[in-house]
């Protein structure tokens, strides 16, 4: 996941107008991890 963040920062350095896609591509893997761990805590 660190590679995704650094790629997003590089993309923003090249073209600052792509902030929305960079934010989505950075937040999406993190939210998948959180949603994947949620049943672990709700199942108990």
N, CA, C and O atoms as a GROMACS GRO file, in nm:
protein
  176
    1UNK      N    1   0.079  -0.120   0.000
    1UNK     CA    2   0.000   0.000   0.000
    1UNK      C    3   0.084   0.127   0.000
    1UNK      O    4   0.036   0.230  -0.048
    2UNK      N    5   0.206   0.124   0.051
    2UNK     CA    6   0.286   0.247   0.039
    2UNK      C    7   0.314   0.286  -0.105
    2UNK      O    8   0.331   0.404  -0.135
    3UNK      N    9   0.319   0.188  -0.195
    3UNK     CA   10   0.344   0.221  -0.336
    3UNK      C   11   0.228   0.298  -0.396
    3UNK      O   12   0.248   0.382  -0.484
    4UNK      N   13   0.107   0.271  -0.348
    4UNK     CA   14  -0.010   0.343  -0.400
    4UNK      C   15  -0.004   0.489  -0.359
    4UNK      O   16  -0.031   0.578  -0.440
    5UNK      N   17   0.032   0.514  -0.234
    5UNK     CA   18   0.041   0.652  -0.186
    5UNK      C   19   0.149   0.731  -0.257
    5UNK      O   20   0.128   0.847  -0.294
    6UNK      N   21   0.264   0.670  -0.276
    6UNK     CA   22   0.371   0.742  -0.344
    6UNK      C   23   0.339   0.764  -0.491
    6UNK      O   24   0.378   0.866  -0.549
    7UNK      N   25   0.268   0.670  -0.552
    7UNK     CA   26   0.226   0.690  -0.692
    7UNK      C   27   0.126   0.804  -0.702
    7UNK      O   28   0.128   0.882  -0.797
    8UNK      N   29   0.036   0.814  -0.603
    8UNK     CA   30  -0.063   0.922  -0.604
    8UNK      C   31   0.006   1.057  -0.586
    8UNK      O   32  -0.033   1.155  -0.651
    9UNK      N   33   0.106   1.064  -0.500
    9UNK     CA   34   0.179   1.189  -0.480
    9UNK      C   35   0.254   1.227  -0.607
    9UNK      O   36   0.260   1.344  -0.643
   10UNK      N   37   0.312   1.129  -0.674
   10UNK     CA   38   0.381   1.156  -0.800
   10UNK      C   39   0.286   1.206  -0.907
   10UNK      O   40   0.320   1.295  -0.985
   11UNK      N   41   0.166   1.147  -0.911
   11UNK     CA   42   0.067   1.191  -1.008
   11UNK      C   43   0.024   1.335  -0.979
   11UNK      O   44   0.006   1.414  -1.072
   12UNK      N   45   0.008   1.368  -0.851
   12UNK     CA   46  -0.030   1.505  -0.816
   12UNK      C   47   0.083   1.603  -0.846
   12UNK      O   48   0.056   1.719  -0.879
   13UNK      N   49   0.207   1.559  -0.835
   13UNK     CA   50   0.319   1.647  -0.868
   13UNK      C   51   0.320   1.680  -1.017
   13UNK      O   52   0.358   1.790  -1.057
   14UNK      N   53   0.280   1.584  -1.099
   14UNK     CA   54   0.274   1.607  -1.243
   14UNK      C   55   0.154   1.690  -1.284
   14UNK      O   56   0.164   1.781  -1.366
   15UNK      N   57   0.038   1.658  -1.223
   15UNK     CA   58  -0.087   1.725  -1.263
   15UNK      C   59  -0.174   1.741  -1.139
   15UNK      O   60  -0.236   1.645  -1.093
   16UNK      N   61  -0.179   1.862  -1.085
   16UNK     CA   62  -0.254   1.887  -0.963
   16UNK      C   63  -0.404   1.878  -0.976
   16UNK      O   64  -0.475   1.875  -0.876
   17UNK      N   65  -0.454   1.872  -1.099
   17UNK     CA   66  -0.600   1.865  -1.117
   17UNK      C   67  -0.655   1.725  -1.093
   17UNK      O   68  -0.777   1.706  -1.095
   18UNK      N   69  -0.569   1.628  -1.072
   18UNK     CA   70  -0.614   1.490  -1.052
   18UNK      C   71  -0.620   1.454  -0.904
   18UNK      O   72  -0.591   1.340  -0.866
   19UNK      N   73  -0.658   1.549  -0.821
   19UNK     CA   74  -0.664   1.525  -0.677
   19UNK      C   75  -0.773   1.425  -0.641
   19UNK      O   76  -0.752   1.340  -0.554
   20UNK      N   77  -0.888   1.432  -0.707
   20UNK     CA   78  -0.999   1.340  -0.678
   20UNK      C   79  -0.963   1.195  -0.702
   20UNK      O   80  -0.979   1.112  -0.612
   21UNK      N   81  -0.914   1.161  -0.823
   21UNK     CA   82  -0.875   1.021  -0.845
   21UNK      C   83  -0.762   0.975  -0.752
   21UNK      O   84  -0.760   0.859  -0.710
   22UNK      N   85  -0.670   1.064  -0.721
   22UNK     CA   86  -0.561   1.026  -0.630
   22UNK      C   87  -0.615   0.994  -0.492
   22UNK      O   88  -0.570   0.900  -0.427
   23UNK      N   89  -0.711   1.072  -0.446
   23UNK     CA   90  -0.772   1.046  -0.316
   23UNK      C   91  -0.848   0.914  -0.315
   23UNK      O   92  -0.840   0.839  -0.218
   24UNK      N   93  -0.920   0.887  -0.422
   24UNK     CA   94  -0.996   0.762  -0.431
   24UNK      C   95  -0.901   0.642  -0.433
   24UNK      O   96  -0.923   0.545  -0.360
   25UNK      N   97  -0.797   0.649  -0.515
   25UNK     CA   98  -0.704   0.536  -0.525
   25UNK      C   99  -0.624   0.516  -0.398
   25UNK      O  100  -0.576   0.405  -0.372
   26UNK      N  101  -0.608   0.620  -0.318
   26UNK     CA  102  -0.537   0.606  -0.191
   26UNK      C  103  -0.630   0.553  -0.083
   26UNK      O  104  -0.588   0.470  -0.002
   27UNK      N  105  -0.754   0.599  -0.079
   27UNK     CA  106  -0.846   0.560   0.027
   27UNK      C  107  -0.912   0.425   0.003
   27UNK      O  108  -0.953   0.359   0.099
   28UNK      N  109  -0.924   0.382  -0.122
   28UNK     CA  110  -0.994   0.258  -0.152
   28UNK      C  111  -0.928   0.135  -0.088
   28UNK      O  112  -1.000   0.057  -0.026
   29UNK      N  113  -0.798   0.115  -0.099
   29UNK     CA  114  -0.740  -0.004  -0.034
   29UNK      C  115  -0.753  -0.001   0.118
   29UNK      O  116  -0.772  -0.105   0.181
   30UNK      N  117  -0.744   0.118   0.176
   30UNK     CA  118  -0.758   0.128   0.321
   30UNK      C  119  -0.899   0.092   0.366
   30UNK      O  120  -0.917   0.023   0.466
   31UNK      N  121  -0.999   0.138   0.291
   31UNK     CA  122  -1.137   0.108   0.329
   31UNK      C  123  -1.169  -0.040   0.308
   31UNK      O  124  -1.250  -0.096   0.382
   32UNK      N  125  -1.107  -0.104   0.209
   32UNK     CA  126  -1.129  -0.247   0.190
   32UNK      C  127  -1.074  -0.325   0.309
   32UNK      O  128  -1.135  -0.422   0.352
   33UNK      N  129  -0.960  -0.284   0.362
   33UNK     CA  130  -0.903  -0.351   0.479
   33UNK      C  131  -0.995  -0.333   0.600
   33UNK      O  132  -1.018  -0.428   0.674
   34UNK      N  133  -1.048  -0.214   0.619
   34UNK     CA  134  -1.137  -0.189   0.732
   34UNK      C  135  -1.265  -0.270   0.718
   34UNK      O  136  -1.311  -0.331   0.815
   35UNK      N  137  -1.324  -0.270   0.599
   35UNK     CA  138  -1.447  -0.346   0.579
   35UNK      C  139  -1.422  -0.496   0.587
   35UNK      O  140  -1.512  -0.571   0.624
   36UNK      N  141  -1.304  -0.541   0.553
   36UNK     CA  142  -1.271  -0.683   0.566
   36UNK      C  143  -1.254  -0.725   0.710
   36UNK      O  144  -1.284  -0.840   0.745
   37UNK      N  145  -1.206  -0.636   0.795
   37UNK     CA  146  -1.187  -0.667   0.937
   37UNK      C  147  -1.314  -0.649   1.018
   37UNK      O  148  -1.323  -0.699   1.130
   38UNK      N  149  -1.411  -0.580   0.965
   38UNK     CA  150  -1.534  -0.553   1.039
   38UNK      C  151  -1.608  -0.680   1.080
   38UNK      O  152  -1.652  -0.688   1.195
   39UNK      N  153  -1.625  -0.781   0.993
   39UNK     CA  154  -1.694  -0.904   1.036
   39UNK      C  155  -1.620  -0.978   1.147
   39UNK      O  156  -1.682  -1.052   1.224
   40UNK      N  157  -1.490  -0.960   1.155
   40UNK     CA  158  -1.414  -1.023   1.262
   40UNK      C  159  -1.461  -0.975   1.399
   40UNK      O  160  -1.473  -1.053   1.493
   41UNK      N  161  -1.488  -0.845   1.409
   41UNK     CA  162  -1.532  -0.790   1.537
   41UNK      C  163  -1.682  -0.806   1.558
   41UNK      O  164  -1.727  -0.818   1.672
   42UNK      N  165  -1.759  -0.806   1.452
   42UNK     CA  166  -1.904  -0.821   1.466
   42UNK      C  167  -1.945  -0.966   1.487
   42UNK      O  168  -2.054  -0.993   1.537
   43UNK      N  169  -1.860  -1.060   1.450
   43UNK     CA  170  -1.894  -1.202   1.462
   43UNK      C  171  -1.886  -1.254   1.604
   43UNK      O  172  -1.939  -1.362   1.632
   44UNK      N  173  -1.821  -1.182   1.694
   44UNK     CA  174  -1.806  -1.232   1.831
   44UNK      C  175  -1.925  -1.208   1.914
   44UNK      O  176  -1.927  -1.244   2.032
   0.00000   0.00000   0.00000
